[in-house]
Amino acid sequence: MRKKIIESFKQPLLKKNLFDLVIGSIFMFFPFINFISLGYIYEKLRGGIILEKTKLKWDENFKNYFIKGFSLTVLFLGYLFIPLIFLFLGIVFISILSGGKIVSLFLFRGVVLIIFSTFSFLISLYFLLFGICVYIEENSLKAGFSLQKILDRILLIPKEYTIIYIIIVGLLLFSIFALTLLFNWITGLLFSPFLFFYDLLVISNLLIKFYPRKEVKIQLPF
């Protein structure tokens, strides 16, 4: 398992994969165009789940990547809607309704809402990871929201899933802290697409290596 995890982090930085990392990061910088990068992640996951060895290409696939990336965004928003609502309300309470007072009931409420947002995000992410895989495997958004199907897959590898879930949470937290603490807002804005696309590649690698597939298609030579 350790070897698979290390490989997941190394693969995006291999010389043969650097071009894809750079192109995906560039697309990630622009709103709506970043659907193309998410679509690339979709196709990477799809190929990994069905054990397809064909290398993904950017040219002539932009339309397909855009559509698939948009569908992934819908799935993300479905899972993260409640955490985002809590976060939004918390920011409103703290930044506007508290009136800038350090001791304020609105400030306290805002902090509580942000705590709720954090916990609900962690819970949503726990189901979202395999929810993405189920959605791609069955080509159905409805299946991607089926907690029963997702739990069935998680319970096949509970220990391994818990480990990769913790690793993914740690990876995302490290990226957020790195951008907020080590960079100013300009360099952070410029570097964030590269960092988050790298994170997506690592996450997709982890899911491909550990996701218990429903079935495996093998093409026999004739």
C-alpha positions, 0 to 999 in steps of 0.5 A, a space after each residue: 500500500 505504501 508503494 502505491 501511495 508514493 507512486 500516486 504522488 510521484 507520477 504527476 511529476 514524472 518527465 513524461 507527465 509534466 506536459 499534462 500537468 502544465 496544460 491542466 494547470 493553465 486551464 485551471 487558472 481560468 473560470 469555466 475553462 477549468 472545466 476542461 481540466 476537470 474533464 481530463 481528471 474524469 477521463 483519467 479516472 474512467 480509464 483507470 477504472 476500466 484499466 484502459 491503457 490509452 494515453 489521454 490527449 488534450 487536442 481534439 478532446 476539449 469539448 468532451 473534457 468540458 462536458 465531463 468537467 461540468 458534470 463533475 462540478 455538478 457532482 461536487 456542488 451536490 455534495 458540498 452545497 451544505 458546507 458551502 452554505 454554512 461557510 457563506 453564512 459564517 463569513 456573513 456573520 463574522 464580517 458583516 453582522 458582527 460589525 467588527 466587534 471582537 465580543 459579539 453574539 454574531 461573531 460567535 455564531 459565525 465561528 460556530 457556522 464555520 465549524 459546522 461547515 468544516 465538519 460537514 465538508 469532511 463528511 461530504 468529502 468522505 462520500 464524495 471520493 468514491 461517489 465520483 468513482 461510482 458515477 464514472 463507473 456507472 455513467 450515472 449522476 444518480 448513482 454518484 449520489 447513492 450512499 448505499 452503493 458508495 458505502 458498499 464499496 467503502 466497506 470492501 476496503 475500510 482500512 485502506 479507504 480510511 488511510 487514503 481519505 486521511 491522506 487526501 484531507 492532509 494533502 488539501 489542507 497542506 495546499 491551502 496552508 501553503 497558499 495562505 501562509 507561504 505566498 502573498 495573494 498575487 503569487 498564491 493566485 498564480 501558483 494555486 492552479 498548478 498546486 490544485 491540479 497536482 492535487 487532483 492528479 494525486 487524488 485520481 491516482 489514489 482512487 484508481 489504485 484503491 477503488 474496488 471496481 464492479 467489473 474489469 473489462 479485459 480485451 484479449 488479443 486475437 
